[in-house]
C-alpha cells in the first residue's frame, strides 16, 4: 500500500509516518510545507526510516500531484491554532484548513484513495462549552457526576455535543471540512473516517502558548522561563484531556485495517477523563518531575476563543473498535521531559524562553 501523510513533517504527521513505517512494509510519503518552526528537525528522522518526503503545500493541487498516487491519505496538515484569524488575517487558516481539504479530496477522488482525517474538538460551540455547569474545585473545574446534558456527562463530551454557534475560524474550517468529506463520501463513494481529536502530545511537538501547551509547560520548567494562567480569573483551573501520539497511532493503525466497517463515521478521540489535567495540576507535576518551581503569572482576562473545559468521552470509538488510551498524564509527561532533556541543544532555540541559552 502507498500512504500519503499530509503535514508529514509536523509533530503528529511525522510520528504517524514513522510508526507506520516501523510496523508495515508500505511506501510512506510525507508532504509538508515546513512552515512551523521545528518541522525541519523531522526530515532526517523520516529519511533514516525510509519515509519519502515531498516539500509541498496542500493549498497547491500541483504539490499533491507531485507526491504521486496514494491508496490512503492520512490528513494531518492544518493551521492548528485556535487563535488563528483573531489578528485580522484569516487567509492562511481558511486556505490551509478548508481549501487544503478540498484539494486533498479532489486528489483522493482522482486516485480512489481512502482518507483518515484529523479534525478537532474545537468544532464544538464555544458558548455551549462555557455554559457547562462546571464546579470550581481546589485545582480544577469539574462536571458534576450526578448531572448530564446534550452530549455531556461526567465522562466528558461525546459526538452529540452541540456544534451550532461560534467555534473560532480554526474550528469552523475543520467542521466545514468534515461536511465536505461527508459529501465526497456520498457523491463519489470515497471511504473516509473523521477523528475529532482533543489535545495531542508527545516527543517532537513544538509547543506554543496557542497550541501544544503540554510540551510548552514541560519545556519552561526544564529550560527555565515564565508561564501565565490566562483567562477564567487566572487561577489555572481550566481542564483538557491529553492523548499521547502513540495512542493515536494505535487507533489509526486499527482504522486502516478496518476501513470498510468504519468508513463514514465521526469519532471523538482523546485521552478521556483518566488522562485529563488542569494547568494548575500540570504545574505541580512539572515542578515535581524537573525539581524546578517557576514563576506562574496570572491574567484573569478571558479571550473570545478560550474555553474552561474539554474532556473527551471515548465511549463510541471504544465501543466500535475496543480502543482505549494507554498513556496516563504522568507517563506522557515523563516521555516528553525525557525527550526535552535528550535533545536539549536542538530544542532550546525553539522551545526555550527568550534569553535561555544552550
N, C-alpha and C positions, 0 to 999 in steps of 0.2 A: 504494500500500500504506500501511496505517496501522500504525505501530510504537509500542508502549508499552515504555518503558525504566524498570524499577523501580530504585530507588536512583539516579535520573536526575540528581540534583544532586551526587552523590558524585563522587569522582575518576574512577573507571572509567566509571560510568554517563554522566556529563556528557561525557566525552571521546568515548565511542561515539556519543552523540546528536549531538554537533557534527560528527563526521566523516561520519556517515550523512547528515546534512542537507546537508553540503558536497557529497557525491557523488551524491545522489539527490533527486529531486523528490517525496519522500514526506512524509506527515503524521507527524511525530515528536512524541511526547508523553513528557515526563519526569515521573515521580511520585517524590516524596521527602518524608520527614518532617522533614528539615533538623536532625536530632539532632546530627550530628557538626559540631563547630566548623569553619568554613571552607566548608561546603557553601553557605552563603548567598552566597558570592562567585561561585558559578556562575550565579546567577539572571539577572544582566544579560547574561552571555555567551550563555546559552540564548535569552533574549528577542531579543537582537540578531541571532541566527542564524535566528530564526523557529521555534524549538522551543517547543512548548506546555509549560506547567508546571501540575501539579496538586499542591498541598500535601496529601499524604496518607501513609498508613502501610499497608503490606501486611498488618499484623496485623488491619486492619479491612476486611472484604469490601466495605463500602459505599464506602470510599475508592477501591478499584479500579473499582467501578461508575461512580464519578464521572468517572473518566478516559475512559470510553466504550469501545466495542468496539475490538478490535485484530486485525489479521491475524497479527501476530508480537509475542511478548513476549521482550525481552532481559532476563533476570532477573539484575540486578546488585546488588540490595539484600542487605544482610547486616549482622549484628554480626560484624565481621571479626577481632576479637581472639582469638587462641588462648588468652589468659589469662582470657577471659570465664567467669564462674562460679566461679573459684577464690577469689573473695572471699565465697562463700557464697550469692550471689543468682544463680540460674540462669534466672530467668524471662524476662529480656529476650532472651538469646541463643536460648533454646528457642522462645519465641513468635515471634521475628523469623525465625529461620533454618529452622524446621520448620513451625510453623503458618502463617507467611507464605507458604512454598512451597505448602502445601495450598491456601491461598486463591487464589494465582496459578493453580494447576492447575484449580481449580473455575471460575475466570474463563475460562481457556483452553478448558475443556470447553463452557462456555456459548456462546462465540463461535467455536469451532473454530479457535483460534489455535495457530500453531506456537510452539515455545519454544526459545530458546537459554539454557541455564542455566550460570552461572558457579559451579562448585564449587571445590574447593581440594585442594592436595597434602596437606593435613593430614588427609585421610581415611585415610591410611596409619598403621599401628601405630607408636606411639612406641617401644615395646620393640624392634620389628624394625629401626627406623631406628637406634636406639642400638647394636644388635648388628652393624651393618655392620662389616666388617674394615678400618676406616679406619687409614691410616698418617699420623702427625703429621709434616708437613714443616716447613720453617722458617717459612712464612707461612700454611699452610692444612692442613686434613685432606684426604686423597685416597683414592680407591678404587684398589686395585692393578689395573694393566692386564691382568694375567695371570689374574685371578680373576673368576668370575661366580657368581651365585646366583639364587634365585627372584625374578625381576623386577628384577634389578640387574646392572650391569656398569660398566665404566669410562665408558660413555656416560651413565650416570645411572640413574634409576628409571623403569621402564615401568609400564603399567597392570596388569601381573601381580604387582606388589609386594604383600605381604600387607596386607589391611585388617582382619584379625582382631586383637583386642586393643584396649586403651585407646588413644584418639587425641585426647582433650580433648572437651569438650562442643561446642566450635565444630566440630571435625571430625566428631563424631558426628551433629550436626544436619544437616550437609551430606551425609554419607553416607546418612542416613535420607531426605533429600530426593531423592537420586539414586534410591533404591528406589521412592519414591512416583512419580517421573517414569516409571520403567520400567513400573510397574503401570498408570498412566494411558495410557501408550502401548499396552499390551497390551489393556486393557479397553475403551478409548474411541477408540483409533486416533489419538491425538494425536501429531503428529510433534515430536520433541524431540532436541536434541543437548546433551550434557554435556561441558563443558570443565573439567578439573581443573587449575586454574592454580597455578603457583608464585608467586614474588614478582613483583608488577607495579609499575612505577614510571613516572614522567614528570611533567611540569608539572601543577600544581594538585592534587597529592597532599599531604594534610596529615599528614605522617609523625609517628608517635609511637614510643615505645620498643617497644610490643607489636604494632605494625602500621605498616609504612611506614618501615623502618629506613634505606633508601637515601636518601630525602629528608631524614630527620632528621639523618643523618651529614653530608650536604652543608650543611644549614642551620646546624648547630652550627659547622662550620668557617668558613662565610661570615659569620654573625652574631655568633659568639662563644658560649662556654659550655663545658660539660664533657660527656664521654661515658664510658661504662664498658663494658669487656669483661666480660660476665656469663656464668657457667657454664663448665663444661668447663675448670676450672683458671684461668679468667680470662685466657687467652692470646690470645683473639680469632681462633682458628683455624677456628671454625665457618663453613661454606660454604653459600651459597644461589646459585641461578641467578636472573637478573634479566631480566624481559621488559618491554620498553618498550610502553606502551599503544598506540602507533601500530602496532606489530607485531601486538598482539592484535586491533586493529580490522581489519587486513588479513585475518586469519583469519576473523573473524566475518563480514565482508563476503563472503568466498568461501562460507562456510557458508550464508548466507542465499540465495545464488544456486544452491546445490546441496543444499537441504534434503531433497529426495526421496531422494537417494542416500546422504546422511549421517545421516538420522534414525535414532534408536535406538542410536547409538554413544556411547561414552565415550572421551574422549581426554585424555591428559596433554599440557599445553600450557605451555611455559616457555622461558626463554632458552637452555637447554641448556648443555653443558659449556663451550662457547666464550664464553658470557656469564655465567660464574659468578665469584664473588668471595668472599673471606673478609672478616671485619670488619677484620683487620689490613691486608689489601691495600687495602680501601676507605679506611682511614685514610690510607694513603700517597698514594692517588690524590687524595683530597680536599685534603690538605695541599699537594700539588704544584699543583693547579689553583686554589687560593684563596690560595696563598702564606701560609698561616696554619696553623702546627702547634699543636694544642691539647692540653691535658692529657687523657689517657685513663686512667681508673681501672681497677682490676681487682677483680672479685668472683668468687672461684672457685666459689661455691655454684651448683649446677645446680638449676633449678626443675623441678617434675614435668612441665611441658609443653615443656621445652626439648629440641631435637634438635641433633645436631652437624653434620648434613649433609643437604642435599636438592638434587639437580640433576636436572632433567627429561630423560628420554630421549624425544625427539620423534619417534622412528622411525615410529610408527604414523600420527600425524597428517601427517607429511611424505609417507609412502607413499600415503595416501588423498587428499591434496589438493595435494601439491607445495609446501606452505607451509613456509618456514623463517624464523626471525627474522633481521632485517637489522641491528638495532642492536647494537653492541658495548657493553661496560661503559663504555668511555671516551666513546662518543658519547652514551649515556644520561646519564652524569654531566654532560657538558658542557651538555646540554639542560636538565637540572634546575638547574644553577648559573646559567645564563643567565636562566632564569625567576625564580629566587630574587633575583637582582640587579635585574631589571627591575621587579618588584613588591614591592620591599623594604618600603615603608611599609605595604602591606596585609598582608604576611606575617609581619613581625617580631612583632606581637601574638599570632599563632597559633603560629608555629614557633620564635620566639626563646626562648632560655633565660630563666628568671626574672631580672629585673633588666636585661635587654637592652632598650634604648630605640630609638625610631625613628631 
